[in-house]
Amino acid sequence: MISPQKWILKRPGLVIPVFFLSLISVSGQIYWQEASVASLGNSFVTRKGLCNARHNQAGLGWIDVNSVSLQHSRPFIVKELGISSLSAQIHAGEGAFGTTLSTFGITGLRETSAWISYGMKLHSGITAGLGIHFWSSSIPDQMLYHTGFSFAAGMQAKVNDQLFIGAHVLHPAGWNIEKPGRRNEQMIISTGFSYTFFQTITYYSDLQIMPENHIQTCHGMELKLSEHIGFLLGMHNRPFSISGGVAIIHASWTLHAAFEYMIDSGSTPFSSVTYAW
């Protein structure tokens, strides 16, 4: 008779989904963030980077180039739980459109997430953005299971060349199509600022309020060693985590490699490659 331990090792798919989903609900983390945001301790409110569709959509208002990105993360270094994403940002008028398509899961349980967003300049120093989020899970006997959608909106303001401030609300309203009127995602209200020292060091700080759960503080620092290399460090509480990463820029290509270590669940590596034109 096979022992319970060996049975679990032979059938990890029966255990990992429960483990994975329970960690999400306990930690309240969003594991499909872009590598540079993850390496900054999940500070995103004033980011104006390459993947704004699923972070602060107001960042799209500063975009003046087109880009496409591939991202991958592996929560807790479990190979069965790899998360892959494809993002694009297209400059249009006084702003840009952004999209992100993500998928993750294991055989028999998979979730797909899609963002469609737009951000624009309201003034020379103020931007605003809006995003629509769609998600759906699939199981062996049902292609669309727990399908739903929600919204997000944000603003960013340039106080001066060094200081930016921002605000964002994630999932203020949303519906699960199978159960109308029931919101499937927790609302998160965020505000924060970033300040640049000596034109090479940028400090990020976010306050993220989850009305149904807790308050989280996020801090990050980005150091540009040259036009081609940058280092990123970050941390946040609840649960406590530290993170870091490196950015390598060559011509139109940008490569990010990052990690996040949470004290209650371990490490998650992130990577992304972006082409801009």
DRENPA-3360 file (N, C-alpha, C; in nm, 2 decimals, always signed):
BEGIN
1 = MISPQKWI = +0.09/-0.12/+0.00/+0.00/+0.00/+0.00/+0.09/+0.12/+0.00 ~ +0.06/+0.22/-0.09/+0.14/+0.34/-0.10/+0.12/+0.43/+0.01 ~ +0.23/+0.49/+0.06/+0.22/+0.58/+0.18/+0.15/+0.71/+0.13 ~ +0.08/+0.79/+0.23/+0.02/+0.91/+0.19/+0.12/+1.01/+0.14 ~ +0.25/+1.01/+0.19/+0.35/+1.11/+0.14/+0.38/+1.08/-0.01 ~ +0.40/+0.95/-0.04/+0.43/+0.92/-0.18/+0.31/+0.94/-0.27 ~ +0.19/+0.92/-0.22/+0.07/+0.95/-0.30/+0.06/+1.09/-0.33 ~ +0.09/+1.18/-0.24/+0.09/+1.32/-0.26/+0.19/+1.36/-0.37;
9 = LKRPGLVI = +0.31/+1.30/-0.36/+0.42/+1.34/-0.46/+0.38/+1.29/-0.59 ~ +0.31/+1.18/-0.60/+0.26/+1.13/-0.73/+0.14/+1.21/-0.79 ~ +0.07/+1.27/-0.70/-0.05/+1.34/-0.74/-0.05/+1.48/-0.69 ~ +0.05/+1.56/-0.72/+0.06/+1.70/-0.66/-0.06/+1.79/-0.71 ~ -0.12/+1.76/-0.82/-0.22/+1.84/-0.87/-0.34/+1.85/-0.78 ~ -0.36/+1.74/-0.70/-0.48/+1.74/-0.61/-0.45/+1.82/-0.48 ~ -0.33/+1.85/-0.45/-0.29/+1.93/-0.33/-0.25/+2.07/-0.36 ~ -0.17/+2.09/-0.47/-0.12/+2.23/-0.50/-0.23/+2.33/-0.52;
17 = PVFFLSLI = -0.34/+2.30/-0.59/-0.44/+2.41/-0.61/-0.50/+2.46/-0.48 ~ -0.52/+2.37/-0.38/-0.57/+2.42/-0.25/-0.47/+2.50/-0.18 ~ -0.34/+2.45/-0.18/-0.23/+2.53/-0.12/-0.21/+2.66/-0.19 ~ -0.22/+2.67/-0.32/-0.20/+2.79/-0.39/-0.31/+2.89/-0.36 ~ -0.43/+2.85/-0.37/-0.54/+2.94/-0.35/-0.55/+2.99/-0.21 ~ -0.52/+2.90/-0.11/-0.52/+2.94/+0.03/-0.41/+3.05/+0.05 ~ -0.30/+3.04/-0.01/-0.19/+3.14/+0.01/-0.24/+3.28/-0.05 ~ -0.31/+3.27/-0.16/-0.35/+3.40/-0.22/-0.45/+3.47/-0.12;
25 = SVSGQIYW = -0.54/+3.40/-0.07/-0.64/+3.46/+0.02/-0.58/+3.51/+0.15 ~ -0.48/+3.44/+0.20/-0.42/+3.48/+0.32/-0.33/+3.60/+0.30 ~ -0.24/+3.59/+0.20/-0.15/+3.70/+0.18/-0.20/+3.82/+0.12 ~ -0.31/+3.81/+0.03/-0.36/+3.92/-0.03/-0.27/+3.98/-0.14 ~ -0.18/+3.90/-0.19/-0.08/+3.95/-0.29/-0.14/+3.93/-0.43 ~ -0.09/+4.01/-0.52/-0.12/+3.99/-0.66/+0.00/+3.94/-0.73 ~ +0.00/+3.81/-0.77/+0.13/+3.75/-0.81/+0.16/+3.77/-0.96 ~ +0.07/+3.83/-1.03/+0.10/+3.85/-1.17/+0.14/+4.00/-1.20;
33 = QEASVASL = +0.21/+4.06/-1.10/+0.26/+4.19/-1.13/+0.39/+4.18/-1.22 ~ +0.42/+4.29/-1.28/+0.54/+4.30/-1.37/+0.67/+4.29/-1.28 ~ +0.78/+4.25/-1.34/+0.90/+4.22/-1.27/+0.95/+4.35/-1.19 ~ +0.95/+4.46/-1.26/+1.01/+4.58/-1.20/+0.92/+4.63/-1.08 ~ +0.79/+4.61/-1.09/+0.70/+4.64/-0.98/+0.72/+4.55/-0.86 ~ +0.74/+4.42/-0.89/+0.76/+4.32/-0.79/+0.89/+4.35/-0.71 ~ +1.00/+4.39/-0.79/+1.13/+4.42/-0.72/+1.13/+4.54/-0.64 ~ +1.03/+4.63/-0.66/+1.02/+4.75/-0.58/+0.92/+4.74/-0.47;
41 = GNSFVTRK = +0.90/+4.62/-0.42/+0.81/+4.59/-0.31/+0.66/+4.62/-0.34 ~ +0.62/+4.60/-0.46/+0.49/+4.62/-0.51/+0.45/+4.77/-0.51 ~ +0.54/+4.86/-0.52/+0.51/+5.00/-0.53/+0.48/+5.03/-0.67 ~ +0.36/+5.08/-0.70/+0.33/+5.10/-0.84/+0.25/+5.23/-0.87 ~ +0.21/+5.30/-0.77/+0.12/+5.41/-0.79/+0.17/+5.52/-0.88 ~ +0.31/+5.55/-0.87/+0.36/+5.65/-0.95/+0.45/+5.59/-1.06 ~ +0.45/+5.46/-1.09/+0.53/+5.40/-1.19/+0.48/+5.45/-1.33 ~ +0.58/+5.47/-1.42/+0.55/+5.51/-1.55/+0.62/+5.42/-1.65;
49 = GLCNARHN = +0.63/+5.29/-1.61/+0.71/+5.20/-1.68/+0.65/+5.14/-1.81 ~ +0.68/+5.01/-1.83/+0.65/+4.95/-1.96/+0.53/+4.86/-1.95 ~ +0.47/+4.84/-1.84/+0.35/+4.75/-1.83/+0.25/+4.82/-1.73 ~ +0.18/+4.92/-1.77/+0.09/+5.00/-1.69/-0.05/+4.95/-1.69 ~ -0.09/+4.86/-1.79/-0.23/+4.83/-1.81/-0.29/+4.77/-1.68 ~ -0.21/+4.69/-1.60/-0.27/+4.62/-1.49/-0.22/+4.68/-1.35 ~ -0.14/+4.79/-1.36/-0.10/+4.86/-1.24/-0.17/+5.00/-1.23 ~ -0.10/+5.11/-1.23/-0.17/+5.24/-1.23/-0.19/+5.28/-1.38;
57 = QAGLGWID = -0.31/+5.27/-1.43/-0.34/+5.30/-1.57/-0.31/+5.45/-1.60 ~ -0.30/+5.54/-1.51/-0.26/+5.67/-1.53/-0.12/+5.68/-1.59 ~ -0.03/+5.58/-1.56/+0.10/+5.58/-1.62/+0.11/+5.58/-1.77 ~ +0.00/+5.53/-1.83/-0.01/+5.53/-1.97/-0.01/+5.67/-2.03 ~ -0.05/+5.77/-1.95/-0.06/+5.90/-2.00/+0.07/+5.97/-2.03 ~ +0.18/+5.91/-1.98/+0.32/+5.96/-2.01/+0.38/+5.89/-2.12 ~ +0.32/+5.79/-2.17/+0.39/+5.70/-2.27/+0.39/+5.77/-2.41 ~ +0.51/+5.77/-2.47/+0.52/+5.83/-2.61/+0.59/+5.73/-2.70;
65 = VNSVSLQH = +0.60/+5.61/-2.66/+0.65/+5.50/-2.75/+0.56/+5.38/-2.74 ~ +0.58/+5.29/-2.84/+0.51/+5.16/-2.84/+0.60/+5.06/-2.78 ~ +0.54/+4.96/-2.71/+0.62/+4.85/-2.66/+0.54/+4.72/-2.65 ~ +0.61/+4.61/-2.64/+0.55/+4.48/-2.62/+0.64/+4.40/-2.52 ~ +0.58/+4.33/-2.43/+0.65/+4.27/-2.32/+0.60/+4.12/-2.30 ~ +0.70/+4.04/-2.27/+0.67/+3.90/-2.22/+0.72/+3.89/-2.07 ~ +0.63/+3.84/-1.99/+0.67/+3.83/-1.84/+0.64/+3.69/-1.80 ~ +0.72/+3.65/-1.70/+0.69/+3.51/-1.64/+0.73/+3.52/-1.49;
73 = SRPFIVKE = +0.65/+3.46/-1.41/+0.69/+3.44/-1.26/+0.65/+3.30/-1.22 ~ +0.71/+3.26/-1.11/+0.69/+3.12/-1.06/+0.67/+3.13/-0.91 ~ +0.55/+3.15/-0.86/+0.52/+3.16/-0.72/+0.58/+3.05/-0.64 ~ +0.65/+3.08/-0.53/+0.71/+2.98/-0.44/+0.80/+2.88/-0.51 ~ +0.85/+2.91/-0.63/+0.94/+2.83/-0.71/+0.87/+2.69/-0.73 ~ +0.74/+2.69/-0.75/+0.67/+2.56/-0.78/+0.65/+2.56/-0.93 ~ +0.71/+2.47/-1.00/+0.71/+2.47/-1.15/+0.57/+2.46/-1.21 ~ +0.48/+2.39/-1.13/+0.34/+2.38/-1.18/+0.26/+2.51/-1.18;
81 = LGISSLSA = +0.31/+2.61/-1.11/+0.24/+2.73/-1.09/+0.29/+2.85/-1.17 ~ +0.36/+2.82/-1.28/+0.41/+2.93/-1.36/+0.31/+3.03/-1.41 ~ +0.33/+3.16/-1.40/+0.24/+3.26/-1.45/+0.31/+3.33/-1.57 ~ +0.24/+3.33/-1.69/+0.30/+3.39/-1.81/+0.20/+3.50/-1.85 ~ +0.26/+3.61/-1.90/+0.19/+3.73/-1.94/+0.24/+3.79/-2.07 ~ +0.15/+3.85/-2.15/+0.19/+3.92/-2.27/+0.12/+4.06/-2.26 ~ +0.21/+4.16/-2.27/+0.15/+4.30/-2.26/+0.19/+4.38/-2.38 ~ +0.11/+4.48/-2.41/+0.14/+4.58/-2.51/+0.09/+4.72/-2.47;
89 = QIHAGEGA = +0.17/+4.82/-2.52/+0.13/+4.96/-2.49/+0.15/+5.03/-2.63 ~ +0.04/+5.10/-2.67/+0.04/+5.16/-2.80/+0.01/+5.31/-2.78 ~ +0.10/+5.39/-2.82/+0.08/+5.54/-2.81/-0.03/+5.59/-2.90 ~ -0.12/+5.67/-2.84/-0.24/+5.72/-2.92/-0.27/+5.86/-2.87 ~ -0.25/+5.96/-2.95/-0.29/+6.09/-2.91/-0.22/+6.14/-2.79 ~ -0.30/+6.19/-2.69/-0.24/+6.24/-2.57/-0.22/+6.13/-2.46 ~ -0.22/+6.01/-2.50/-0.21/+5.90/-2.41/-0.17/+5.77/-2.48 ~ -0.21/+5.66/-2.42/-0.18/+5.53/-2.48/-0.28/+5.42/-2.43;
97 = FGTTLSTF = -0.30/+5.32/-2.52/-0.38/+5.21/-2.48/-0.28/+5.10/-2.43 ~ -0.33/+5.02/-2.33/-0.25/+4.91/-2.28/-0.33/+4.79/-2.26 ~ -0.27/+4.67/-2.29/-0.34/+4.55/-2.27/-0.24/+4.45/-2.21 ~ -0.30/+4.36/-2.12/-0.22/+4.25/-2.06/-0.30/+4.13/-2.06 ~ -0.25/+4.02/-2.11/-0.31/+3.89/-2.10/-0.23/+3.79/-2.02 ~ -0.28/+3.74/-1.91/-0.21/+3.65/-1.82/-0.28/+3.51/-1.81 ~ -0.20/+3.41/-1.79/-0.26/+3.28/-1.76/-0.17/+3.20/-1.66 ~ -0.23/+3.13/-1.57/-0.16/+3.05/-1.48/-0.25/+2.94/-1.43;
105 = GITGLRET = -0.18/+2.84/-1.37/-0.25/+2.72/-1.32/-0.18/+2.59/-1.35 ~ -0.25/+2.48/-1.32/-0.20/+2.35/-1.35/-0.30/+2.27/-1.43 ~ -0.27/+2.15/-1.47/-0.37/+2.07/-1.54/-0.49/+2.05/-1.46 ~ -0.60/+2.09/-1.52/-0.73/+2.07/-1.45/-0.78/+2.20/-1.38 ~ -0.69/+2.30/-1.36/-0.73/+2.42/-1.30/-0.65/+2.53/-1.35 ~ -0.71/+2.62/-1.43/-0.63/+2.73/-1.49/-0.71/+2.86/-1.49 ~ -0.64/+2.97/-1.47/-0.71/+3.10/-1.47/-0.65/+3.19/-1.57 ~ -0.74/+3.26/-1.64/-0.69/+3.36/-1.74/-0.74/+3.50/-1.70;
113 = SAWISYGM = -0.65/+3.59/-1.71/-0.68/+3.73/-1.67/-0.64/+3.83/-1.79 ~ -0.73/+3.92/-1.82/-0.71/+4.02/-1.93/-0.74/+4.16/-1.88 ~ -0.65/+4.25/-1.91/-0.67/+4.39/-1.89/-0.68/+4.47/-2.02 ~ -0.77/+4.56/-2.03/-0.78/+4.66/-2.14/-0.78/+4.80/-2.07 ~ -0.68/+4.88/-2.10/-0.67/+5.01/-2.03/-0.64/+5.12/-2.12 ~ -0.67/+5.24/-2.07/-0.63/+5.37/-2.15/-0.59/+5.47/-2.05 ~ -0.48/+5.55/-2.07/-0.44/+5.66/-1.99/-0.41/+5.78/-2.08 ~ -0.44/+5.90/-2.03/-0.42/+6.02/-2.11/-0.37/+6.13/-2.02;
121 = KLHSGITA = -0.31/+6.24/-2.08/-0.28/+6.36/-2.01/-0.40/+6.45/-2.00 ~ -0.43/+6.49/-1.88/-0.54/+6.59/-1.86/-0.48/+6.73/-1.86 ~ -0.35/+6.74/-1.83/-0.28/+6.87/-1.82/-0.13/+6.83/-1.84 ~ -0.04/+6.93/-1.86/+0.10/+6.90/-1.88/+0.16/+6.82/-1.77 ~ +0.10/+6.83/-1.64/+0.16/+6.76/-1.53/+0.06/+6.66/-1.46 ~ -0.05/+6.63/-1.53/-0.15/+6.54/-1.46/-0.20/+6.44/-1.57 ~ -0.21/+6.32/-1.52/-0.26/+6.21/-1.61/-0.37/+6.13/-1.53 ~ -0.45/+6.07/-1.61/-0.56/+5.98/-1.55/-0.57/+5.86/-1.64;
129 = GLGIHFWS = -0.62/+5.75/-1.58/-0.64/+5.63/-1.66/-0.75/+5.54/-1.60 ~ -0.80/+5.45/-1.69/-0.91/+5.36/-1.66/-0.88/+5.23/-1.72 ~ -0.91/+5.12/-1.64/-0.89/+4.99/-1.69/-1.01/+4.90/-1.66 ~ -1.03/+4.80/-1.75/-1.13/+4.70/-1.73/-1.06/+4.56/-1.72 ~ -1.10/+4.49/-1.62/-1.03/+4.36/-1.59/-1.13/+4.25/-1.61 ~ -1.09/+4.15/-1.70/-1.17/+4.03/-1.72/-1.10/+3.91/-1.66 ~ -1.17/+3.81/-1.61/-1.10/+3.69/-1.56/-1.19/+3.57/-1.58 ~ -1.13/+3.45/-1.59/-1.21/+3.33/-1.60/-1.13/+3.21/-1.56;
137 = SSIPDQML = -1.18/+3.12/-1.49/-1.12/+2.99/-1.46/-1.17/+2.88/-1.55 ~ -1.09/+2.78/-1.57/-1.14/+2.67/-1.65/-1.11/+2.54/-1.57 ~ -1.20/+2.44/-1.58/-1.18/+2.31/-1.52/-1.21/+2.21/-1.63 ~ -1.18/+2.08/-1.61/-1.19/+1.98/-1.72/-1.32/+1.98/-1.78 ~ -1.44/+1.99/-1.71/-1.57/+1.98/-1.77/-1.64/+2.11/-1.80 ~ -1.56/+2.22/-1.78/-1.62/+2.35/-1.81/-1.51/+2.45/-1.85 ~ -1.52/+2.51/-1.97/-1.42/+2.60/-2.02/-1.42/+2.73/-1.95 ~ -1.54/+2.78/-1.92/-1.56/+2.91/-1.86/-1.62/+2.89/-1.72;
145 = YHTGFSFA = -1.55/+2.91/-1.61/-1.59/+2.88/-1.48/-1.55/+3.00/-1.39 ~ -1.64/+3.05/-1.31/-1.62/+3.17/-1.23/-1.57/+3.29/-1.31 ~ -1.64/+3.32/-1.42/-1.60/+3.43/-1.51/-1.65/+3.56/-1.45 ~ -1.58/+3.67/-1.46/-1.62/+3.79/-1.41/-1.54/+3.91/-1.46 ~ -1.58/+4.03/-1.42/-1.51/+4.15/-1.47/-1.52/+4.26/-1.36 ~ -1.42/+4.35/-1.36/-1.42/+4.46/-1.27/-1.34/+4.58/-1.33 ~ -1.32/+4.68/-1.25/-1.27/+4.81/-1.30/-1.15/+4.85/-1.22 ~ -1.07/+4.95/-1.27/-0.97/+5.01/-1.19/-0.95/+5.15/-1.25;
153 = AGMQAKVN = -0.91/+5.25/-1.17/-0.88/+5.38/-1.22/-0.77/+5.45/-1.14 ~ -0.70/+5.54/-1.20/-0.59/+5.61/-1.12/-0.56/+5.74/-1.18 ~ -0.48/+5.82/-1.10/-0.43/+5.95/-1.14/-0.29/+5.96/-1.09 ~ -0.21/+6.04/-1.17/-0.07/+6.08/-1.13/-0.05/+6.22/-1.16 ~ +0.03/+6.29/-1.07/+0.06/+6.43/-1.09/+0.21/+6.45/-1.07 ~ +0.26/+6.54/-1.16/+0.40/+6.58/-1.15/+0.41/+6.71/-1.08 ~ +0.46/+6.71/-0.96/+0.48/+6.83/-0.88/+0.59/+6.91/-0.93 ~ +0.71/+6.84/-0.95/+0.82/+6.90/-1.02/+0.90/+6.79/-1.08;
161 = DQLFIGAH = +1.02/+6.82/-1.13/+1.10/+6.71/-1.20/+1.14/+6.60/-1.11 ~ +1.14/+6.62/-0.98/+1.18/+6.52/-0.88/+1.06/+6.44/-0.82 ~ +0.95/+6.51/-0.79/+0.84/+6.46/-0.71/+0.72/+6.43/-0.80 ~ +0.67/+6.30/-0.79/+0.54/+6.26/-0.84/+0.46/+6.21/-0.73 ~ +0.33/+6.23/-0.74/+0.23/+6.17/-0.65/+0.12/+6.10/-0.73 ~ +0.05/+6.01/-0.67/-0.05/+5.93/-0.74/-0.15/+5.87/-0.65 ~ -0.26/+5.82/-0.71/-0.37/+5.75/-0.64/-0.43/+5.65/-0.73 ~ -0.48/+5.54/-0.67/-0.54/+5.44/-0.76/-0.64/+5.36/-0.68;
169 = VLHPAGWN = -0.74/+5.31/-0.75/-0.84/+5.22/-0.69/-0.86/+5.10/-0.78 ~ -0.84/+4.99/-0.72/-0.85/+4.86/-0.79/-0.98/+4.78/-0.75 ~ -1.06/+4.74/-0.84/-1.18/+4.67/-0.82/-1.28/+4.74/-0.73 ~ -1.31/+4.87/-0.76/-1.42/+4.94/-0.69/-1.55/+4.88/-0.71 ~ -1.57/+4.82/-0.83/-1.69/+4.75/-0.86/-1.66/+4.64/-0.96 ~ -1.74/+4.53/-0.95/-1.71/+4.42/-1.04/-1.82/+4.31/-1.01 ~ -1.83/+4.22/-1.10/-1.93/+4.12/-1.09/-1.88/+3.98/-1.14 ~ -1.93/+3.88/-1.07/-1.91/+3.74/-1.11/-2.03/+3.70/-1.19;
177 = IEKPGRRN = -2.01/+3.67/-1.32/-2.12/+3.65/-1.41/-2.20/+3.53/-1.37 ~ -2.14/+3.43/-1.31/-2.22/+3.31/-1.27/-2.31/+3.35/-1.15 ~ -2.27/+3.45/-1.07/-2.34/+3.49/-0.95/-2.36/+3.64/-0.95 ~ -2.45/+3.69/-1.03/-2.47/+3.84/-1.05/-2.48/+3.91/-0.92 ~ -2.41/+4.03/-0.91/-2.41/+4.11/-0.80/-2.30/+4.08/-0.69 ~ -2.23/+3.97/-0.72/-2.13/+3.93/-0.62/-1.99/+3.97/-0.68 ~ -1.92/+4.06/-0.60/-1.78/+4.10/-0.65/-1.69/+3.99/-0.61 ~ -1.60/+3.95/-0.71/-1.51/+3.84/-0.69/-1.37/+3.88/-0.64;
185 = EQMIISTG = -1.34/+4.01/-0.65/-1.21/+4.06/-0.62/-1.22/+4.16/-0.51 ~ -1.12/+4.17/-0.42/-1.11/+4.26/-0.31/-1.07/+4.40/-0.36 ~ -1.14/+4.50/-0.31/-1.11/+4.64/-0.35/-0.98/+4.68/-0.28 ~ -0.89/+4.75/-0.35/-0.77/+4.80/-0.29/-0.75/+4.95/-0.33 ~ -0.74/+5.04/-0.23/-0.72/+5.18/-0.25/-0.58/+5.22/-0.22 ~ -0.51/+5.28/-0.32/-0.37/+5.30/-0.30/-0.34/+5.45/-0.33 ~ -0.24/+5.50/-0.25/-0.18/+5.63/-0.28/-0.03/+5.63/-0.25 ~ +0.04/+5.72/-0.31/+0.18/+5.71/-0.29/+0.26/+5.83/-0.36;
193 = FSYTFFQT = +0.39/+5.82/-0.35/+0.47/+5.92/-0.41/+0.61/+5.86/-0.45 ~ +0.68/+5.93/-0.54/+0.81/+5.89/-0.57/+0.90/+6.02/-0.58 ~ +1.02/+6.01/-0.54/+1.11/+6.12/-0.53/+1.25/+6.08/-0.59 ~ +1.31/+6.16/-0.68/+1.43/+6.13/-0.74/+1.55/+6.22/-0.68 ~ +1.65/+6.15/-0.63/+1.77/+6.22/-0.58/+1.88/+6.21/-0.68 ~ +1.95/+6.32/-0.70/+2.08/+6.32/-0.77/+2.06/+6.26/-0.92 ~ +1.94/+6.26/-0.97/+1.90/+6.22/-1.10/+1.93/+6.07/-1.12 ~ +1.97/+6.00/-1.02/+2.00/+5.85/-1.04/+1.93/+5.76/-0.94;
201 = ITYYSDLQ = +1.88/+5.81/-0.83/+1.81/+5.73/-0.73/+1.67/+5.78/-0.71 ~ +1.58/+5.68/-0.73/+1.43/+5.72/-0.71/+1.38/+5.63/-0.60 ~ +1.31/+5.70/-0.50/+1.25/+5.63/-0.39/+1.10/+5.63/-0.41 ~ +1.04/+5.51/-0.39/+0.89/+5.49/-0.41/+0.83/+5.45/-0.28 ~ +0.71/+5.51/-0.25/+0.64/+5.47/-0.13/+0.49/+5.47/-0.15 ~ +0.43/+5.35/-0.12/+0.28/+5.34/-0.14/+0.21/+5.30/-0.01 ~ +0.09/+5.35/+0.00/+0.00/+5.30/+0.11/-0.12/+5.24/+0.04 ~ -0.14/+5.11/+0.07/-0.24/+5.03/+0.00/-0.34/+4.99/+0.11;
209 = IMPENHIQ = -0.47/+5.03/+0.10/-0.57/+5.01/+0.19/-0.67/+4.90/+0.14 ~ -0.69/+4.79/+0.21/-0.78/+4.69/+0.17/-0.89/+4.70/+0.28 ~ -1.01/+4.76/+0.25/-1.11/+4.78/+0.35/-1.16/+4.65/+0.42 ~ -1.15/+4.54/+0.35/-1.20/+4.42/+0.41/-1.09/+4.34/+0.48 ~ -0.97/+4.39/+0.47/-0.86/+4.31/+0.53/-0.76/+4.39/+0.61 ~ -0.67/+4.46/+0.54/-0.57/+4.53/+0.62/-0.51/+4.65/+0.54 ~ -0.41/+4.71/+0.60/-0.33/+4.82/+0.54/-0.19/+4.77/+0.51 ~ -0.15/+4.80/+0.39/-0.01/+4.75/+0.35/+0.07/+4.87/+0.31;
217 = TCHGMELK = +0.20/+4.88/+0.36/+0.29/+4.98/+0.32/+0.40/+4.92/+0.23 ~ +0.43/+4.98/+0.12/+0.52/+4.93/+0.02/+0.63/+5.04/+0.00 ~ +0.76/+4.99/-0.01/+0.87/+5.09/-0.03/+0.96/+5.03/-0.13 ~ +1.02/+5.11/-0.22/+1.11/+5.06/-0.32/+1.21/+5.17/-0.35 ~ +1.33/+5.13/-0.40/+1.43/+5.22/-0.45/+1.50/+5.17/-0.58 ~ +1.51/+5.26/-0.67/+1.57/+5.23/-0.80/+1.69/+5.31/-0.82 ~ +1.80/+5.24/-0.85/+1.93/+5.30/-0.87/+1.98/+5.28/-1.01 ~ +2.00/+5.39/-1.08/+2.05/+5.38/-1.22/+2.20/+5.39/-1.22;
225 = LSEHIGFL = +2.28/+5.28/-1.24/+2.42/+5.29/-1.24/+2.47/+5.35/-1.37 ~ +2.40/+5.33/-1.48/+2.44/+5.39/-1.61/+2.31/+5.39/-1.70 ~ +2.33/+5.43/-1.82/+2.21/+5.42/-1.91/+2.17/+5.28/-1.95 ~ +2.25/+5.18/-1.91/+2.22/+5.05/-1.95/+2.19/+4.95/-1.83 ~ +2.22/+4.99/-1.71/+2.21/+4.90/-1.60/+2.14/+4.97/-1.48 ~ +2.05/+4.91/-1.42/+1.98/+4.96/-1.30/+1.96/+4.85/-1.19 ~ +1.96/+4.89/-1.07/+1.93/+4.80/-0.96/+1.80/+4.84/-0.89 ~ +1.72/+4.75/-0.84/+1.60/+4.78/-0.77/+1.59/+4.70/-0.64;
233 = LGMHNRPF = +1.54/+4.76/-0.54/+1.52/+4.70/-0.41/+1.38/+4.74/-0.35 ~ +1.32/+4.65/-0.27/+1.19/+4.69/-0.22/+1.15/+4.60/-0.10 ~ +1.05/+4.64/-0.03/+0.99/+4.56/+0.08/+0.85/+4.61/+0.10 ~ +0.77/+4.52/+0.16/+0.63/+4.55/+0.21/+0.60/+4.47/+0.33 ~ +0.49/+4.51/+0.40/+0.45/+4.43/+0.52/+0.32/+4.35/+0.48 ~ +0.28/+4.27/+0.57/+0.15/+4.20/+0.56/+0.14/+4.12/+0.43 ~ +0.21/+4.01/+0.41/+0.31/+3.96/+0.50/+0.44/+4.03/+0.47 ~ +0.54/+4.03/+0.56/+0.66/+4.10/+0.54/+0.74/+4.03/+0.42;
241 = SISGGVAI = +0.79/+4.11/+0.33/+0.87/+4.06/+0.22/+0.98/+4.15/+0.19 ~ +1.08/+4.10/+0.13/+1.19/+4.18/+0.07/+1.20/+4.14/-0.08 ~ +1.25/+4.23/-0.16/+1.26/+4.20/-0.31/+1.37/+4.28/-0.37 ~ +1.41/+4.24/-0.48/+1.52/+4.30/-0.55/+1.52/+4.26/-0.70 ~ +1.60/+4.33/-0.78/+1.61/+4.30/-0.92/+1.71/+4.38/-0.99 ~ +1.73/+4.35/-1.12/+1.83/+4.42/-1.20/+1.76/+4.44/-1.34 ~ +1.79/+4.56/-1.39/+1.73/+4.60/-1.53/+1.85/+4.62/-1.62 ~ +1.85/+4.56/-1.74/+1.95/+4.57/-1.84/+1.89/+4.63/-1.96;
249 = IHASWTLH = +1.94/+4.74/-2.01/+1.88/+4.81/-2.13/+1.98/+4.81/-2.24 ~ +1.94/+4.76/-2.36/+2.03/+4.76/-2.47/+1.95/+4.80/-2.59 ~ +1.98/+4.92/-2.65/+1.91/+4.97/-2.77/+1.76/+4.97/-2.73 ~ +1.68/+4.90/-2.81/+1.53/+4.90/-2.78/+1.48/+4.79/-2.69 ~ +1.58/+4.71/-2.63/+1.54/+4.60/-2.55/+1.56/+4.63/-2.40 ~ +1.47/+4.58/-2.32/+1.49/+4.60/-2.17/+1.46/+4.46/-2.11 ~ +1.55/+4.41/-2.03/+1.54/+4.29/-1.96/+1.54/+4.31/-1.81 ~ +1.44/+4.26/-1.74/+1.43/+4.26/-1.59/+1.43/+4.12/-1.54;
257 = AAFEYMID = +1.51/+4.11/-1.43/+1.51/+3.98/-1.35/+1.49/+4.02/-1.21 ~ +1.40/+3.96/-1.14/+1.37/+4.00/-1.00/+1.33/+3.88/-0.92 ~ +1.33/+3.91/-0.78/+1.28/+3.81/-0.69/+1.20/+3.87/-0.58 ~ +1.12/+3.80/-0.51/+1.05/+3.84/-0.39/+1.05/+3.73/-0.29 ~ +1.09/+3.76/-0.17/+1.09/+3.66/-0.06/+0.99/+3.70/+0.04 ~ +0.89/+3.62/+0.07/+0.79/+3.65/+0.17/+0.81/+3.55/+0.29 ~ +0.81/+3.61/+0.41/+0.85/+3.53/+0.52/+0.76/+3.41/+0.55 ~ +0.63/+3.42/+0.50/+0.54/+3.31/+0.53/+0.52/+3.21/+0.42;
265 = SGSTPFSS = +0.58/+3.24/+0.30/+0.55/+3.15/+0.19/+0.67/+3.12/+0.10 ~ +0.78/+3.19/+0.12/+0.90/+3.17/+0.04/+0.92/+3.26/-0.07 ~ +1.00/+3.22/-0.17/+1.05/+3.30/-0.28/+0.96/+3.29/-0.41 ~ +0.96/+3.40/-0.48/+0.90/+3.40/-0.62/+0.99/+3.47/-0.71 ~ +1.04/+3.41/-0.82/+1.12/+3.48/-0.92/+1.03/+3.54/-1.03 ~ +1.08/+3.65/-1.08/+1.01/+3.72/-1.19/+1.11/+3.75/-1.30 ~ +1.06/+3.75/-1.42/+1.15/+3.80/-1.53/+1.06/+3.86/-1.64 ~ +1.12/+3.95/-1.72/+1.04/+4.01/-1.83/+1.14/+4.06/-1.93;
273 = VTYAW = +1.09/+4.06/-2.06/+1.17/+4.12/-2.17/+1.08/+4.20/-2.25 ~ +1.13/+4.32/-2.28/+1.04/+4.42/-2.35/+1.12/+4.48/-2.47 ~ +1.04/+4.50/-2.57/+1.09/+4.57/-2.70/+1.01/+4.69/-2.72 ~ +1.07/+4.81/-2.73/+1.01/+4.93/-2.75/+1.05/+5.00/-2.89 ~ +0.95/+5.07/-2.95/+0.99/+5.13/-3.07/+0.90/+5.26/-3.09;
% end
